[in-house]
Amino acid sequence: MNKEKSVFEVLSSINVQDYIKQKNKFNYLSWASAIEILLKHFPEATWDHREWDGLPYQQTGAGCFVEVSVTINGITRKQLHPIFDFRNKSVLKPDAMQVNNSLQRALAKAVALHGLGINIFTGEDLPLSEREAMDDAKTELTILLKANNKYDNNTARIINGMNYDALVDKINEYKTKG
């Protein structure tokens, strides 16, 4: 029996490595590349954004959000996305460029929900501040261990598997010893 591949199977199997760009520490697939690849495989795909009282964004006390939906073969996937400034901080009163940029990021992520480039977003579920805190703690513990000649490949694997609290405990342990 020859089963036709699902949209997700087709799109998630596409290697987007040559299209990946980087901003700060993060990899991303530009909305233009995502749409180019999507339409090569599914030219009937459509997308739209939600409006709230005639505006393309929703304003809340926590910040502003946009929502984009992408429909392929009758399946619609939506992405709610915060509006950020250039430092990835939430915006309470966005300007037109901030709204546009967030709509385009939401579009790329809504396409990823269908499979294209979804692997790029692994680990993005942690807020930026938590990821930075984890990275800083791992770096600090690594420096302390190297200074005490207690760092090797096995230690590196252990550090990468530790949660934040365990990292802080180990850092404090080595600081009190030194």
ChimeraX attribute file (.defattr): number of C-alpha atoms within 10 A of each C-alpha:
attribute: neighborCount
match mode: 1-to-1
recipient: residues
	/A:1	3
	/A:2	4
	/A:3	5
	/A:4	8
	/A:5	9
	/A:6	12
	/A:7	16
	/A:8	16
	/A:9	13
	/A:10	15
	/A:11	23
	/A:12	18
	/A:13	11
	/A:14	12
	/A:15	11
	/A:16	19
	/A:17	11
	/A:18	7
	/A:19	14
	/A:20	15
	/A:21	11
	/A:22	10
	/A:23	7
	/A:24	6
	/A:25	6
	/A:26	11
	/A:27	12
	/A:28	19
	/A:29	24
	/A:30	18
	/A:31	19
	/A:32	13
	/A:33	14
	/A:34	20
	/A:35	21
	/A:36	13
	/A:37	17
	/A:38	20
	/A:39	13
	/A:40	9
	/A:41	13
	/A:42	16
	/A:43	12
	/A:44	12
	/A:45	17
	/A:46	15
	/A:47	16
	/A:48	13
	/A:49	17
	/A:50	17
	/A:51	13
	/A:52	10
	/A:53	8
	/A:54	7
	/A:55	10
	/A:56	17
	/A:57	24
	/A:58	16
	/A:59	18
	/A:60	11
	/A:61	7
	/A:62	10
	/A:63	16
	/A:64	20
	/A:65	23
	/A:66	26
	/A:67	21
	/A:68	25
	/A:69	21
	/A:70	24
	/A:71	17
	/A:72	18
	/A:73	11
	/A:74	10
	/A:75	11
	/A:76	16
	/A:77	17
	/A:78	21
	/A:79	21
	/A:80	19
	/A:81	20
	/A:82	25
	/A:83	28
	/A:84	19
	/A:85	17
	/A:86	7
	/A:87	7
	/A:88	10
	/A:89	12
	/A:90	16
	/A:91	20
	/A:92	16
	/A:93	13
	/A:94	18
	/A:95	11
	/A:96	9
	/A:97	10
	/A:98	17
	/A:99	22
	/A:100	16
	/A:101	15
	/A:102	24
	/A:103	27
	/A:104	18
	/A:105	22
	/A:106	26
	/A:107	29
	/A:108	25
	/A:109	30
	/A:110	27
	/A:111	30
	/A:112	24
	/A:113	20
	/A:114	24
	/A:115	20
	/A:116	27
	/A:117	24
	/A:118	20
	/A:119	11
	/A:120	17
	/A:121	14
	/A:122	8
	/A:123	9
	/A:124	10
	/A:125	9
	/A:126	10
	/A:127	10
	/A:128	12
	/A:129	9
	/A:130	12
	/A:131	15
	/A:132	13
	/A:133	13
	/A:134	19
	/A:135	13
	/A:136	14
	/A:137	21
	/A:138	21
	/A:139	14
	/A:140	15
	/A:141	22
	/A:142	19
	/A:143	15
	/A:144	18
	/A:145	18
	/A:146	12
	/A:147	11
	/A:148	11
	/A:149	9
	/A:150	11
	/A:151	15
	/A:152	12
	/A:153	8
	/A:154	8
	/A:155	13
	/A:156	14
	/A:157	10
	/A:158	10
	/A:159	19
	/A:160	12
	/A:161	11
	/A:162	14
	/A:163	12
	/A:164	17
	/A:165	11
	/A:166	13
	/A:167	21
	/A:168	17
	/A:169	12
	/A:170	16
	/A:171	20
	/A:172	13
	/A:173	11
	/A:174	14
	/A:175	11
	/A:176	7
	/A:177	7
	/A:178	9
